[in-house]
Amino acid sequence: MARDVIDACAEHSVDTALVDISNLIGRLSIGDSYSIATKEFPKLNQLGIVKKVVIVDSGKNNERIQFFGRIARSFGINIQVFTDIEKAKKSMAFDEIYKS
């Protein structure tokens, strides 16, 4: 998954990724969440391409996705988690305006 995000950001010359997982079926275990946050997401920083990841979740797994976000941030990933895609997009738009 991290490789896909890196490749898409590089291809489109952007450094912020929106990952919408709100329609995923099933739940990640705490162990899986930890593994993804500690093994996959740190790869995003390795090449310096991806600066921020915005995740949109359905809110059904709020505890787990917040746990995931805390772990990812502890590994240096700039990550925000939203349950509303419009708020997520506004967050990304604000970052773009602020950069200018």
Secondary structure, 3 states (H helix, E strand, C coil): CHHHHHHHHHHHCCCEEEEECCCCCCCCCHHHHHHHHHHHCCHHHHCCCCCEEEEECCCCCHHHHHHHHHHHHHCCCCEEEECCHHHHHHHHHHHHHHHC
